[in-house]
Amino acid sequence: MSGQTNGRDPEVPTLGEVLANPALWLMGGFGFASGLPLPLSGFTLRQWFAEGHISLGAIGLTADIGLAYSLKFLWAPLLDHAAPPGLLARFGRRRGWLLVIQPLLALAVVLLALSQPAVAPAAAAGAAALVAFLSASQDIVIDAWRIETFPQRLQGAAMAAYVWGYRAALLISGAGAIALATPWGWHLSLLLMAVLGAIGIPVTLAAREPAPPAHQPFIRQSLGQRISEALIAPLSEFMSRPGAVPILAFVVLFRLGEAMAGVMLPPFYRALGFDRVAVAIANGPVSLAAVLVGAVIGGWLVARLGTGRALLLTGWVQTLCLAMYVLLAYSAGDHRVLLATSAVESFTEGLADAAFITYLSSLCSRAHTATQYALLSSVAALALRTVGGLSGFLAAAAGWKLFYSLTTFAAFPAMGVMIYLLRRFPPEPAPKPA
């Protein structure tokens, strides 16, 4: 009878219901807090390093700073089951841990802002690694808060609110921070990011602690039993499936070409003579609009063609469009080619990600959905965090034109494995509506 979400409510929420739900607005705030640190240990950091005349090899190795995002499943069980320390435990398990992590994350961004990459690049990289670790830890708890706070019928709306906040933050700490570095300098620009990043603290204080599970078997289990149930059982179940090894190989290789190309973009842009404003425009509103359009069309292709055929089509489109970087390398700093390259690359990223994420989701068993998806998404980023880190040495040895030609061909092994998988182990078709 009331406006509360009960079993009698329709399965799909109305727009009024969505807009009136304060938790969904808080979800947008959490998305903003989650997205803001990412460029600070990635693209923005590499732009700062490139301007400090750091070697290409060292810039490439900054990709390894984000390894925390790929390994966060290792300490997720601790944040999932241990009580927050001291007085913060009274805020609850989710909010308490967020109130531990978020002030430390803001301080880590301050440390990064006060660093001097041109003088002490190792110290700047260390501060960025701390930002990445705390950011990945924050992501673990925010994901848990979202899953436990919203009923299934509102999970889609919650994810949409999160994505819009996340994308807005990426725009601000990526293109925004780079653009502000021109009038303000890098230190003041990144200090502003630290202030904006602290938005997570009032959001956490305003949020409600989700109800704890009705039964918590982990409480009575030993540490070994917890690790076995949280990590070993999902891994064992996945690896016992037919085709598990080639599936993992495909997941690792799928973003290899994109990873190698993306890590080197800041020094590549600088070598072509593009200033901060040009980089900010290309990687700001142009990139954001293109990736959102690509994601929408990619989702439509999945629904229209099925996961397997959509993955094959969008994967080939993304692979072939990596050649835009080769065209940019030959363009002698043409701003129109820069904008076209950024738009095409972002569009194909959104296009392919829609099918790729759907494919990853289809690989998860019902018994271990959250853990297996976390593991698969972590494995998917390994190419960026490992091989991608070596791309600077390759670029320095080969030169930009040959390097970006090689990144295009680096995507081909994944496409070969994909064709094999779709023939031998095709994803199960979605059940047809009755």
Backbone torsions as a table, in degrees:
resi	resn	phi	psi	omega
1	MET	NA	-33.4	-178.9
2	SER	-88.9	-179.3	179.1
3	GLY	-82.0	4.1	-178.9
4	GLN	-71.7	156.9	177.8
5	THR	-81.0	106.1	178.1
6	ASN	-116.4	175.7	177.9
7	GLY	-63.3	-21.6	-179.0
8	ARG	-80.7	-12.9	-178.1
9	ASP	-67.5	150.3	175.5
10	PRO	-63.2	158.2	-175.7
11	GLU	-65.7	-35.8	-177.3
12	VAL	-101.9	123.9	-179.2
13	PRO	-71.2	149.8	176.2
14	THR	-79.4	163.1	178.9
15	LEU	-61.9	-40.3	178.6
16	GLY	-61.5	-38.9	178.2
17	GLU	-62.8	-42.8	-179.0
18	VAL	-64.6	-48.8	-176.8
19	LEU	-67.7	-26.7	-177.7
20	ALA	-86.6	-6.2	-177.0
21	ASN	-87.4	109.5	-176.9
22	PRO	-63.9	-28.2	-179.7
23	ALA	-64.2	-30.8	178.6
24	LEU	-69.9	-37.0	175.4
25	TRP	-66.2	-38.5	176.2
26	LEU	-65.3	-32.8	177.8
27	MET	-63.3	-37.6	174.5
28	GLY	-62.5	-39.3	176.5
29	GLY	-64.5	-40.3	176.7
30	PHE	-65.4	-37.2	176.5
31	GLY	-61.8	-40.8	178.1
32	PHE	-62.8	-46.4	-179.9
33	ALA	-63.3	-32.2	-179.2
34	SER	-76.4	-37.9	-176.3
35	GLY	-79.9	-28.7	-172.5
36	LEU	-59.5	-41.9	-176.9
37	PRO	-72.2	-19.8	-169.9
38	LEU	-59.5	-51.9	179.0
39	PRO	-65.9	-22.3	-177.6
40	LEU	-68.4	-21.2	173.1
41	SER	-110.8	11.9	-178.5
42	GLY	-131.1	-109.6	-171.6
43	PHE	-61.4	-47.3	-178.6
44	THR	-61.9	-43.2	178.2
45	LEU	-60.2	-43.3	-178.6
46	ARG	-68.6	-31.9	174.3
47	GLN	-63.3	-43.3	178.4
48	TRP	-63.5	-43.3	178.4
49	PHE	-63.2	-41.5	-179.2
50	ALA	-62.4	-38.9	178.9
51	GLU	-71.8	-20.1	176.8
52	GLY	-88.5	9.3	177.7
53	HIS	59.9	35.3	173.4
54	ILE	-73.5	148.1	-177.6
55	SER	-63.5	153.7	179.1
56	LEU	-61.2	-36.7	178.3
57	GLY	-61.3	-44.3	179.4
58	ALA	-67.4	-38.6	177.6
59	ILE	-63.2	-42.1	178.1
60	GLY	-60.6	-38.9	-178.7
61	LEU	-67.1	-16.1	177.6
62	THR	-65.5	-17.0	175.3
63	ALA	-61.1	-29.6	179.9
64	ASP	-70.7	-16.7	178.3
65	ILE	-58.6	-36.9	-177.6
66	GLY	-81.6	12.7	-179.7
67	LEU	-59.4	-24.3	178.5
68	ALA	-58.7	-35.2	179.6
69	TYR	-66.2	-27.5	179.1
70	SER	-86.3	-22.4	-175.3
71	LEU	-107.6	6.8	-173.4
72	LYS	-62.8	-21.6	178.5
73	PHE	-64.0	-20.0	-178.4
74	LEU	-69.3	-36.9	179.0
75	TRP	-106.9	4.0	176.5
76	ALA	-60.0	-40.8	178.4
77	PRO	-59.2	-33.1	178.0
78	LEU	-64.4	-49.5	179.7
79	LEU	-68.2	-23.9	-177.8
80	ASP	-77.8	-31.7	-170.4
81	HIS	-121.1	-21.7	-179.7
82	ALA	-83.3	148.9	177.8
83	ALA	-78.0	145.5	175.7
84	PRO	-61.4	154.3	-176.1
85	PRO	-75.5	150.1	169.5
86	GLY	57.4	-142.2	-175.8
87	LEU	-67.5	-20.2	-179.0
88	LEU	-67.7	-15.3	178.0
89	ALA	-62.5	-24.9	-178.2
90	ARG	-70.1	-16.5	176.7
91	PHE	-80.5	-7.6	-178.6
92	GLY	102.7	170.1	-174.7
93	ARG	-67.7	-45.0	-177.2
94	ARG	-76.0	-54.5	-177.4
95	ARG	-66.1	-35.3	179.7
96	GLY	-62.0	-45.9	179.0
97	TRP	-67.2	-36.9	177.1
98	LEU	-62.2	-38.2	-179.9
99	LEU	-74.6	-14.6	168.6
100	VAL	-78.8	-46.9	-171.0
101	ILE	-76.0	-43.8	-169.5
102	GLN	-64.5	-43.3	175.3
103	PRO	-63.2	-38.4	177.9
104	LEU	-64.4	-37.0	178.5
105	LEU	-65.1	-43.4	177.6
106	ALA	-61.6	-40.6	178.2
107	LEU	-66.3	-36.4	178.0
108	ALA	-64.3	-37.8	176.9
109	VAL	-66.6	-36.6	175.6
110	VAL	-61.1	-44.7	177.7
111	LEU	-58.6	-42.6	178.2
112	LEU	-63.7	-42.4	-179.2
113	ALA	-62.3	-32.7	-177.2
114	LEU	-88.7	-2.0	-178.8
115	SER	-76.8	170.0	-178.9
116	GLN	-130.3	85.9	-176.7
117	PRO	-57.2	-36.7	-178.6
118	ALA	-67.6	-26.8	-177.7
119	VAL	-98.4	-45.6	-176.7
120	ALA	-133.9	75.4	-177.1
121	PRO	-62.9	-31.7	-179.4
122	ALA	-65.6	-39.6	178.8
123	ALA	-66.3	-40.4	177.5
124	ALA	-64.0	-41.7	178.5
125	ALA	-65.0	-37.1	177.5
126	GLY	-63.8	-42.2	177.0
127	ALA	-63.8	-40.3	178.6
128	ALA	-65.6	-37.3	177.5
129	ALA	-64.5	-37.9	176.7
130	LEU	-65.0	-41.3	175.8
131	VAL	-58.5	-45.5	-178.1
132	ALA	-64.6	-42.3	-179.5
133	PHE	-63.1	-47.9	-179.1
134	LEU	-68.3	-35.9	177.7
135	SER	-64.8	-44.2	177.9
136	ALA	-62.7	-38.4	178.0
137	SER	-65.6	-40.7	176.3
138	GLN	-60.9	-41.1	179.9
139	ASP	-59.5	-40.1	179.8
140	ILE	-57.4	-47.3	-174.8
141	VAL	-74.1	-38.5	178.7
142	ILE	-62.6	-42.5	177.8
143	ASP	-60.3	-42.5	178.9
144	ALA	-64.4	-42.6	178.5
145	TRP	-59.9	-44.0	-179.6
146	ARG	-61.9	-47.7	-176.7
147	ILE	-64.1	-38.1	-176.2
148	GLU	-84.6	-20.4	-176.3
149	THR	-86.2	-40.4	-171.8
150	PHE	-100.8	136.7	172.0
151	PRO	-66.6	164.4	-175.4
152	GLN	-56.1	-36.6	-176.3
153	ARG	-68.3	-16.8	179.8
154	LEU	-109.8	2.1	-178.5
155	GLN	-63.4	-37.8	178.5
156	GLY	-63.6	-44.5	178.3
157	ALA	-64.6	-38.5	179.0
158	ALA	-64.3	-40.8	179.8
159	MET	-67.3	-37.6	178.1
160	ALA	-63.8	-43.1	178.1
161	ALA	-62.3	-41.1	178.6
162	TYR	-61.7	-46.4	-176.3
163	VAL	-63.2	-41.9	-179.8
164	TRP	-66.0	-41.3	175.3
165	GLY	-64.6	-40.7	-179.9
166	TYR	-63.2	-46.4	-179.4
167	ARG	-66.8	-38.2	177.1
168	ALA	-61.6	-40.0	179.6
169	ALA	-67.0	-41.2	177.6
170	LEU	-59.2	-39.1	179.3
171	LEU	-64.6	-41.1	-176.0
172	ILE	-72.4	-47.6	-176.3
173	SER	-84.2	-8.2	173.7
174	GLY	-97.3	-87.7	-178.9
175	ALA	-62.2	-39.6	-178.1
176	GLY	-63.5	-48.0	-179.9
177	ALA	-63.3	-38.7	179.7
178	ILE	-66.8	-42.5	179.6
179	ALA	-65.7	-40.7	-179.1
180	LEU	-70.1	-20.9	179.8
181	ALA	-65.7	-20.4	179.4
182	THR	-72.0	-52.0	178.7
183	PRO	-80.9	-29.0	-172.1
184	TRP	-103.5	-24.3	-171.1
185	GLY	90.8	158.1	-175.9
186	TRP	-63.2	-40.5	-174.7
187	HIS	-62.3	-49.1	-178.7
188	LEU	-68.8	-37.4	178.3
189	SER	-60.0	-44.9	-178.5
190	LEU	-76.4	-27.4	173.3
191	LEU	-64.0	-36.4	175.2
192	LEU	-63.0	-37.7	177.5
193	MET	-63.3	-36.0	177.1
194	ALA	-63.7	-41.4	178.3
195	VAL	-64.1	-46.1	-179.9
196	LEU	-65.8	-35.7	179.9
197	GLY	-65.0	-26.4	179.5
198	ALA	-70.2	-1.8	177.5
199	ILE	-60.0	-22.9	179.8
200	GLY	-62.8	-28.8	-177.4
201	ILE	-66.3	-53.8	177.0
202	PRO	-64.0	-31.2	176.6
203	VAL	-62.7	-44.3	178.8
204	THR	-62.9	-42.4	179.7
205	LEU	-64.8	-33.1	-179.6
206	ALA	-79.3	-21.6	-177.2
207	ALA	-75.4	157.0	174.2
208	ARG	-95.0	142.5	175.6
209	GLU	-72.2	126.1	178.7
210	PRO	-65.2	152.4	179.3
211	ALA	-64.0	137.7	178.6
212	PRO	-68.4	157.3	177.8
213	PRO	-57.4	148.7	-178.9
214	ALA	-61.1	-36.9	176.3
215	HIS	-133.8	139.2	-177.1
216	GLN	-124.9	84.1	-177.5
217	PRO	-62.0	-24.5	-178.9
218	PHE	-62.1	-28.7	-175.8
219	ILE	-59.9	-33.9	-175.9
220	ARG	-97.7	8.6	-178.4
221	GLN	-101.6	154.4	174.4
222	SER	-74.1	167.7	178.9
223	LEU	-59.8	-41.1	179.0
224	GLY	-62.0	-40.3	178.3
225	GLN	-66.5	-38.0	179.2
226	ARG	-64.3	-44.7	179.6
227	ILE	-63.7	-41.1	-180.0
228	SER	-61.8	-44.8	-177.8
229	GLU	-72.9	-35.2	-174.9
230	ALA	-82.1	-31.7	-172.5
231	LEU	-124.2	-49.5	-171.1
232	ILE	-70.0	-43.1	-178.8
233	ALA	-62.2	-47.3	177.1
234	PRO	-61.6	-38.9	179.1
235	LEU	-66.5	-44.0	-179.1
236	SER	-63.0	-41.4	179.9
237	GLU	-62.6	-42.7	-178.5
238	PHE	-67.6	-45.6	-175.2
239	MET	-71.0	-15.5	178.3
240	SER	-82.0	-6.5	-177.5
241	ARG	-78.9	151.0	171.6
242	PRO	-63.0	135.2	177.4
243	GLY	81.2	11.2	-176.3
244	ALA	-61.5	-42.1	-177.1
245	VAL	-66.4	-51.2	177.3
246	PRO	-64.0	-30.0	176.3
247	ILE	-63.5	-46.5	178.5
248	LEU	-64.2	-38.0	177.8
249	ALA	-61.3	-42.6	179.0
250	PHE	-64.1	-43.9	-178.6
251	VAL	-61.2	-40.0	179.0
252	VAL	-68.3	-42.0	-172.6
253	LEU	-82.2	-18.6	-169.6
254	PHE	-56.8	-38.6	-176.4
255	ARG	-104.9	17.5	-175.9
256	LEU	-63.1	-51.4	-179.7
257	GLY	-61.5	-44.5	178.6
258	GLU	-62.0	-39.5	-178.9
259	ALA	-65.4	-47.0	-179.9
260	MET	-61.7	-40.5	-179.3
261	ALA	-68.9	-43.8	-173.9
262	GLY	-68.6	-36.7	-177.8
263	VAL	-60.9	-35.0	-174.4
264	MET	-91.8	3.8	-175.4
265	LEU	-61.1	-45.3	-178.4
266	PRO	-58.1	-50.9	178.1
267	PRO	-68.2	-29.9	176.6
268	PHE	-62.7	-49.0	178.0
269	TYR	-59.8	-41.5	-178.3
270	ARG	-66.8	-39.2	179.0
271	ALA	-64.3	-29.1	178.9
272	LEU	-83.6	-4.2	175.6
273	GLY	92.5	11.3	179.5
274	PHE	-79.3	132.2	179.5
275	ASP	-85.7	179.6	-176.7
276	ARG	-60.4	-39.2	-177.4
277	VAL	-63.4	-44.9	179.3
278	ALA	-62.7	-42.5	178.9
279	VAL	-64.6	-42.0	-178.6
280	ALA	-64.2	-41.1	-179.8
281	ILE	-67.1	-45.9	-177.3
282	ALA	-65.0	-39.8	-176.3
283	ASN	-98.8	8.5	177.9
284	GLY	-106.2	-106.9	-175.4
285	PRO	-62.1	-37.3	179.6
286	VAL	-62.9	-48.2	-179.0
287	SER	-65.3	-42.8	-177.9
288	LEU	-62.3	-48.1	-179.6
289	ALA	-61.4	-42.4	-177.1
290	ALA	-66.3	-41.2	-177.5
291	VAL	-70.1	-34.7	178.0
292	LEU	-67.6	-42.5	177.1
293	VAL	-63.5	-43.0	178.7
294	GLY	-60.9	-40.4	179.9
295	ALA	-64.9	-40.1	179.2
296	VAL	-63.8	-47.5	-180.0
297	ILE	-66.8	-37.3	177.2
298	GLY	-62.1	-42.5	176.8
299	GLY	-62.2	-38.6	178.0
300	TRP	-65.3	-39.7	179.4
301	LEU	-64.9	-38.6	177.4
302	VAL	-61.1	-45.2	179.6
303	ALA	-66.4	-34.2	-175.1
304	ARG	-81.3	-42.8	-171.8
305	LEU	-103.5	-17.7	-170.3
306	GLY	92.9	158.7	-173.9
307	THR	-61.2	-45.9	-175.2
308	GLY	-62.5	-52.6	-178.0
309	ARG	-68.3	-35.6	177.4
310	ALA	-65.9	-38.9	178.7
311	LEU	-64.4	-42.0	-180.0
312	LEU	-65.0	-46.2	-178.4
313	LEU	-64.8	-51.2	-175.7
314	THR	-70.1	-31.5	177.1
315	GLY	-64.6	-42.6	178.2
316	TRP	-68.0	-39.4	178.4
317	VAL	-60.8	-45.6	179.8
318	GLN	-64.0	-41.2	-179.8
319	THR	-62.0	-48.6	-177.7
320	LEU	-67.7	-32.3	-178.2
321	CYS	-75.9	-9.2	171.9
322	LEU	-61.8	-20.5	177.9
323	ALA	-64.7	-13.7	176.0
324	MET	-60.7	-32.1	178.1
325	TYR	-67.7	-33.7	175.9
326	VAL	-64.9	-43.3	177.0
327	LEU	-60.1	-41.4	178.6
328	LEU	-63.7	-37.7	179.7
329	ALA	-62.8	-30.7	179.2
330	TYR	-90.7	-1.7	-171.6
331	SER	-84.0	-8.9	179.8
332	ALA	58.6	42.3	173.7
333	GLY	77.6	29.0	178.9
334	ASP	-74.8	120.6	-177.2
335	HIS	-65.1	-32.1	179.0
336	ARG	-65.9	-38.5	178.5
337	VAL	-69.7	-35.4	176.4
338	LEU	-60.4	-48.8	-179.4
339	LEU	-63.7	-41.8	179.7
340	ALA	-64.9	-40.7	179.9
341	THR	-64.3	-46.2	179.9
342	SER	-62.4	-42.2	-179.3
343	ALA	-65.4	-46.9	-178.2
344	VAL	-65.4	-45.5	-178.7
345	GLU	-62.7	-44.0	-179.8
346	SER	-67.4	-40.2	178.5
347	PHE	-61.4	-47.4	-178.5
348	THR	-70.0	-28.2	175.3
349	GLU	-63.9	-49.6	177.7
350	GLY	-62.3	-39.3	-180.0
351	LEU	-60.3	-52.3	-176.8
352	ALA	-72.0	-35.4	-178.4
353	ASP	-63.0	-36.1	-180.0
354	ALA	-59.3	-45.5	179.3
355	ALA	-73.0	-39.5	-177.4
356	PHE	-65.7	-44.2	179.5
357	ILE	-65.0	-38.9	176.6
358	THR	-62.3	-40.8	178.7
359	TYR	-63.9	-45.9	177.8
360	LEU	-58.5	-42.6	-179.3
361	SER	-62.6	-36.0	-178.8
362	SER	-69.2	-18.2	-179.1
363	LEU	-82.9	-11.6	-173.5
364	CYS	-88.1	130.9	176.6
365	SER	-75.8	155.5	-178.8
366	ARG	-64.5	-29.8	-176.7
367	ALA	-75.6	-23.1	-175.3
368	HIS	-134.0	37.4	-171.6
369	THR	-55.6	-55.1	-173.3
370	ALA	-63.3	-47.2	-176.0
371	THR	-67.6	-44.4	-178.5
372	GLN	-67.0	-37.0	177.5
373	TYR	-66.7	-40.4	177.7
374	ALA	-61.0	-40.7	-180.0
375	LEU	-68.0	-44.6	-179.2
376	LEU	-65.2	-41.6	179.3
377	SER	-67.8	-31.2	175.7
378	SER	-69.4	-43.4	178.1
379	VAL	-62.1	-36.1	-179.0
380	ALA	-62.9	-26.0	-179.7
381	ALA	-91.7	-1.2	-176.5
382	LEU	-63.5	-36.5	-179.6
383	ALA	-61.0	-42.8	178.5
384	LEU	-63.9	-43.0	-172.9
385	ARG	-82.3	-10.9	-178.5
386	THR	-120.0	-76.8	-179.0
387	VAL	-62.2	-38.2	178.0
388	GLY	-57.8	-30.3	179.6
389	GLY	-68.4	-19.4	179.8
390	LEU	-92.3	-1.8	-174.6
391	SER	-65.0	-26.8	179.4
392	GLY	-63.7	-39.4	178.4
393	PHE	-66.4	-39.4	178.6
394	LEU	-66.0	-42.1	179.7
395	ALA	-63.9	-40.3	-179.8
396	ALA	-65.2	-35.3	-178.1
397	ALA	-80.6	-35.4	-171.8
398	ALA	-95.9	-24.8	-171.7
399	GLY	87.2	159.1	-170.8
400	TRP	-65.1	-41.3	-174.9
401	LYS	-65.7	-48.0	179.2
402	LEU	-68.8	-39.1	-179.4
403	PHE	-57.9	-49.3	-177.1
404	TYR	-73.3	-23.0	170.2
405	SER	-66.3	-40.4	179.5
406	LEU	-67.6	-35.1	179.5
407	THR	-65.1	-31.3	176.3
408	THR	-64.6	-45.5	-179.8
409	PHE	-72.3	-22.2	179.0
410	ALA	-65.2	-20.1	179.4
411	ALA	-82.9	-14.0	-174.8
412	PHE	-67.0	-38.4	178.2
413	PRO	-56.6	-39.5	179.0
414	ALA	-62.7	-38.7	-179.4
415	MET	-66.6	-36.5	176.5
416	GLY	-64.6	-44.5	177.8
417	VAL	-64.0	-37.7	179.7
418	MET	-60.5	-46.1	179.9
419	ILE	-60.1	-41.9	177.2
420	TYR	-60.8	-46.0	-177.9
421	LEU	-65.2	-42.3	-177.5
422	LEU	-68.1	-24.4	176.2
423	ARG	-82.6	-42.1	-175.1
424	ARG	-91.3	-37.9	-175.4
425	PHE	-134.0	64.5	-176.9
426	PRO	-66.1	147.7	176.8
427	PRO	-63.4	144.7	-179.8
428	GLU	-67.0	135.1	178.6
429	PRO	-66.0	147.2	178.1
430	ALA	-66.6	142.8	179.9
431	PRO	-63.0	137.8	179.7
432	LYS	-75.4	141.3	179.1
433	PRO	-63.0	143.8	-179.9
434	ALA	-68.4	NA	NA
